[in-house]
Amino acid sequence: MTLAFDPSSLTLPRGHFIGGRHVEGPEEIAVTAPSSGLALRAVPRADAEMVDRAVMSARAALDQSGWGRVAPRERLRALSRWADLIEAEAAVLARLEAVCSSRPVAEVAAGDVPVTAEQIRFFAEFADKECDDLVPTSEDHLGMISSEPYGVIGAITPWNYPISMAGWKLGPALAAGNAVVLKPSEMTPYSALYLAELSVRAGIPEGLVNIVLGDGPVTGAALVGHPGIGKVSFTGSTRAGGQIMENIAQSGIKPITLELGGKSPMVVFADADPELAAACLDRGITPNAGQFCVAGSRIIVAREIADELAARLVERFARHSPAATWEETPGFSPIISRGQLARIDGIVAASVAKGGEILCGGAEFDREGSFYRPTLIGGVDALNPAVTEEIFGPVATFQTFDSEDEAMALASHPSYGLCAGLFTRDIGRALRLSRRVEAGTVWINRYGRSRDHILPTGGWKASGLGKDLGREAYHANRRRKSVLIDL
């Protein structure tokens, strides 16, 4: 079966998804296909009243179904059926995602969809395996530490990997016994709606998975500040994360998980395998046109191999050819919007004005849609805009060092600490420096996440609070309670 499709003929979901059914509203927010600029079905903007309706639906579904109190294995079975349906509907989900996003349809079907199903199965397994603790107390007491669901989780996901980001939020929250109200990005809304439909078909009680569409200032703010939300989970920019923290501080304190921006370094030592390093550096910035939070956008190389490695990267960057996301053979991804493309180009221009040298790229591809060439910028210092700002595009800086201490100084960023990559054949150096790098994740002789969902992800400093994935994500969706009994 071919995955290619005509974007103008695709049937797109309508409205929000609340209480197990679609709820239509005025279609106020335009949605555009970044591969061509084609206008797609606009979506409604949920106001505070619609958000309240979704939260109340989630609360009622919890109470009526007893989802948080049922035998844990029942939750496991329901979530497993949902994962099976997600895999079975991979082609439908992939098209709904590809039409409005930067993700090629074949990559979504082969990667993003099965990964999402895997994540849901992974968290479902925690439901009947994580247990409470008996703790040592005096002999005439019985001490217990138990955990319970928060109730209703408010989740907000970004536009760059819509399905898999939804899986990050929905999987652990539901496995832990909660209901969810999720707001996907208004630029990539359709696949989340279909995920919610599939949850009902899988036998997950209606109302446990609710999708509200809208923007951050209206819909997101109403969701985060709603008193019926027990916990908030957000993936997106550092600026938006700060606004969410401010909203929570003003509307009522509640726990929060934030996976935010990054400006991650990839440090290559002289003893590294040059071809392996070049391949990883390429994969660290060019997939999804650099539109991912862990992008390795700061390349830092030992001076003695810098010229050779720069030449290898320029050659690799030049191989990338763009293609619309609905074509059968994946190509280089589009930038999500014309506004984001203009922002990327503006930072590149500012970098050059401050002394940066374009080694390759630095301009749009000459074709319809929003496509920007993979770009490498040399001659930059620590204050250059391309070094300091999260660009969220296919743009990397290239710097050199002469010593380990200089490499670590260049790798450090005053704001961000999401990920880092180290390339060396010296395992002692790799382990030693992995402790010095200020980042929530360090990759050695590779760059990028694997499908080992047991590894948590999350940033230090302005790159976030708390963790997604791993057992940490499951426990973050349950609150702890101490119980002491006099015998």
N, C-alpha and C positions, 0 to 999 in steps of 0.2 A: 504493500500500500504506500502510495506517495504521501509525503507530509506537506508538500508544496500546496499553496492555496491562493485564491484570489481574495485579497482583503476586503474588497467592496461587496463580496457575496457572503461574508461570514455572518451568521446569526449571533448577535451579542446579547448577553443577559441585560435585563432592565431592573432598575431600582435597587433598593437595599434588600437584605435578606434578614428578616426578623421573625422569630417564632416559628421557623420552619417554612416560611413562604416569602416570596418577593413582595416588596412594598414599594410602589412607585411614588414618585414625587416630581416636581418641576425639574427638568433637565437643564441645570444652570452652568455646569462646568464642562468646557470643551475638552475632548480627548482627541489627540492627533497621533497618527502613525509616524514615528520619527524616520522611518526608511523612505518615506515619500512625501510627507506633509498632508496625506489624506485625512480629512475630517471623519472621525468615527462617531459612534453613538455617545452623545453627551450624558453626563451622570448627574444625579441630584446632589444637593448639598444638605446633609443632615444638620438641622438646627438642634438647639438644646432640648426641644420637645421630642424630636425623633430619637435623639440619643437616650433620653429618659425612657422612651418606649422600649428601646433595645435592652437597656439595663434591667428594666422591670421584667421583660420577657425572660431574660437570663435567670433572674432571681426566682421567678415562678417555676421555670423549668427545673431548677435545682431542687426546689421544695417538693414539686409534684413527682419527680422521677426518683428522688433520693440518690442522685448520681454520686454524691460524695460519701454516701453511707452504704452503697451496695457492696457486695462481695468484690474485692479488688479484681478477681479474675474475670468478673463480668465486664468491667471496664476494659480489661485487656482484650477480651474477645471482640467487643464492639469496635475498639480502635483498630484491631487487626483486620476486621472486615472492611473498615474505611480505607486502610492502606491498600488492601487488595483492589478495591474499586478505583482508587487513584491510579494504580498501575494499569488497570484495564482501560481506563479512559485517558491514557497518556496522549493520544493524538488530539483529542478534543481540548484538553488542558493546554497542550503545547501551542495550538493555534490561537487560543484565547490569550495566551501570554505573549506570543510573538507579534501579534498584530499591532499592539500598542507599546511594546517595550523595545529594549535594545538586544533582546535575547533571540538568537536564530532558532527557528522552529525545530530543526533536527537536534540541536544541542539541548533544548528544553525536554524533548521527548526522550532522548537517550540519557540525559544527565539529571536535570533539575527535578523532573517528575519522580523517577525512581529514588533519588536521594530523599525527596520529601516523604515518600512512602516508608523508606528505611528509618527516617527520623521518628515517624509516628510509631512504628513497631518498636524501635529502641526504647522510647519513653513508656510505651504501654507495658513493657516488661518490668518496669519499676513498680507498677501498681501493686503487684502481689509479691514483691521481693524486698522492698524497703520496709523496715519495721521499727517500732518504738523501742526504747531502751529501759531496762531496769538498771538503776544506778546504786552504788554502795552508799548506805546511810547507817545510822545506828541500828542495832539489832531489833529494837522495838518500833522501827519505822519501815515503810515500804516506799521507796522513791522511784518515780517514773518520769521519763521525758517522752511526751507524745507529740504527734503532729496532726494538724487538721488542714483542710483546704481553706483558702481565703474567702471563697465564695464566687465573686464575679471578677475576672481579670480583664482589665482594659489594655488592649494591645494595638500598637501602631507600627506598620511595616513600611519600608521604603520601596522605590520603584525599580531598583536595579536587579533584584532577584526575587520577584514577587511571590512565586509559589514556595520556594524553599524558605524564604523568610517567614511566610505564614506558618510553615511546618515548625519552625523554631519556636513560635509562640503557642500555636494550638496544641502541639503534641504534649509537651510537659504540663501545660495547664489542665488539659482534660484528663490526662493520666493521673494527675494528682487530685482529681475530684472536683475541679472547678468548672464553671461555665465561662465563656469568653465573648466579649464584644470586641471585634477587630475592625480597625479602620485601615484599609490598604491605601496606598498612594492614589490620589485622584488621577494620576497619569496612567496607572496600570491597574484598573479595578476589576477586570472581568474574570481572571482566573480564580481569585479569592471567592467570588460569588459561586462559581461552579464547585469549588472545594466544599463550600457550605452545603450546597445541594447534595453532594455525594455523602456528606456526613449523615444526613437524614436517611438516605437510601441504605446506608450501612446499619441503621438501627440505633444510632446515637439519638437520644431523645430530642425532639424538636425544641428549639429555643436555647440549647446549650451552645450552639455555634451561631453567632449573629454577626452580620457584616453591615457596617454603616459606611456610606460613601460620603466624601466631602473633603474639604481642605483642612489645613492645620489650624488657622486662626479661629474658625468657627466650630467645625466638627471635632477636631482633635482637642481643642481647649475644653469643649463641653464634656468630652469623654474623660479626660484626665481629671477634671475638677468635680466629676459627679460623686456625690457622697455614697452611692451604692457600689462604687468600684473599690474592691479590696486591695488591689495591687496593680501597678502600671508596668508594662514592659514595652520598651521603645527601641527601635533601631533607626538611626538616621544621623543627621548632622549634629555637630557639637553645639552649634547655635540653637537649634531646635530643642536639643536636650536641656540646655540651660533654661529655655523658656518653660519647658515642662516642669523642671524643678521649682521654678518661681511660682507657677500655677499651683503646684501641690502645696507649697509652703503657705500660700494665701487661702486655698480652698479647704484644706484639711490634710494633715500629715498622713501619708501612707507609704508603704515600701515601693521601691522602684528599681527596675533593671534598665540600664542604659548601655547600648552598644553604639558608640559614636564615631567621630571622624578619626582619620589616621594620616600620617605622613611618614610611612614606614621606610626604614633604611635597608638596603641590601649591600652588605660589606663583603668584598672579594679580596682575599689575600693572595700573595704571589704564588703560593703553592697549590692553589685551587686548580681543579681540572678546568681548563679554559672553555672547552665546548659545553660541558655540563653547566658551568656558570653562565655562559651566554644564553643557553636555552632557558635556564631558570629566570634570568633577568628579563628575557623577552616575555615569558609566561607571567612574570610578576607585574607587568604593566599593560600588556596589550589585550588580554581577554576582556570581553564586554567593553572594549574601547576604554579600558582603564577605569570604568565606572564601578568600582567596588572598594569597600572601606579599607581592606587590607592591602591595597595596591602598593607595590614596592616602587614608590615614586622618587626615592633618593638613592641613586647608585653611587657607591663609594668604593674606589678601587685602588689597590697598591700601585704606586707610581710606575714600577718597573714593567707592569703588564697592561698599563692603562691604554696605550695606543692600540695594541693588539685587540683588547677587549672592546674598545669603542668601535673599531672597524667591524668586528663580528656583529655587534649590535646594530650598527647602521645597515649592514647587509640583511640581517634578519628583519628589521623594521620595514625595509623596502619590499619584502615579500608579501606583506599583508595587502589584500585586495578586498574592497567593500562589496557587500551584497545585501539586498533587502532581506529582512528577517523571515519572510515567507517563502524564500527560494529553497529548493531542495538541498543544495550544497551550501553549508554555512560559509559566510565570509566575514570580513571585519565588521564589527557592529557599528550601528549609528549612535550618535550622541542623542540623548533622550529628548532634547528640545532645541529649538533655535536659540532660545535664551541661554541655555547652558553652553551651547557651542560658542556663543559670543563671549561668555565669561571666560571659557578656556582660552580663546584666542587673545582676549584682553590681558590675561596673566602672562601668556607667552610674550606678548609685545612689551609688557612692563618689565619682564625679565631681561629682554634684549636691551631695553633702555637703560637698565642698571648694570650692563656689562656682559650679559649672557650671550653665548654664541650658539646659533642653531647648527647642530651637527647633522640633523636630518629632520624632515617634516616641517612643522611650523605653519601649516596652512590646511584649508579644507581640501577634501577630494573634489574633483570637478565632476559632479553628478548631482542628480536630484536627491533630496533628503538631507539629513544632518550628519555628515561624515567628516571626521577630522583625522588627518594623517598621524601615525605614530611619530612622536617627536622626542628628540634627545637634545638636551641643552647643556653645554659645557661652559667653563669660565665663570661659574657662579660662586659667590661667597655665602656665608651663613645668613646674611640679611637679604639676599635676593628673593623677590616675591615667589619665584618658582620653587624655592627651598622652604619658605616659611608657610605658604598657604596650601591647603588641601585643594588640589585642582579638580579632582574627580573627572579625569579624562586621560587620554593616552599620552601623557607627557611625563618624562622622567628627567631629572638633573643628573649630571655626571661630575663627580668630584674625586680628587686623588689624595692619598696619604702616604707618609713615610714610616710610621710607627704604629704599634697597637694603640698607644694612648691617643694619638692623633685620630686614628680610625674611630675610637670610641667617642671622642669629643665631637666629631662630625656626625656620628650616628645619633647622638643625643638631640632631642628636639625640645624646645622650651615648653611646648603645649601638649603634644601628642605622645602616646606610648601604646599603640595598639599591637603592632607586630614588628618583627625584624628578621632578616635573613643573614646567615653567616656562611661563607664558602671557604673551606680550608681542608687540607688532608690531615692536619694536626688535631687529633681528637682532644688532646689536652688543652690546646688553645680554644677549641670550639666550646668545651664545657666551661672553661674559665671565663670566657667572654660572654657566654650565655647568661652568666650571673651578673655581669656588669651592665648589660643592655637593659634599659628601662622600657620594658614592653610586656604585655600580657601573654604574648606567644612569641617563641623564637623557633625558627626553622633552620636546620643545619644541612647544607648541601642539597636543599630543595627549597621551593617557595610555593606556599599555598596549602589550603586545608586538604585533608584526606577524607575518606568516608568512614573514619574511625570516630563515631559520634560520641564516644566516651571522653574525648578530649574537649574540655571546656574552652570557650572563646570569650574574650572580653578584654577591655583595655585598661591601662593605667593612666593616671593624670586626666587630661581633658578628653581622653578616648573612651571613658565610660565608667560605669559602676556595676558590679555584679557580673554574672556569667550567663551566657547562653550555651546550650549543648552540655554534655556530660551529666553526671549525677547532680552536679551543682544546680543545673537548671530545674531538675525535678524538685529538689529540696527548696528552691527559691519560690516555688508555687505552693508551699505548705508552711504554716506558721507553727512554731514550737510552743509547747505548754509543759510546765513542770507540775507534777502531782506528788504530794507527800501525804501518806496515810499513817496515822497512828494505829498500831496493831493492838 
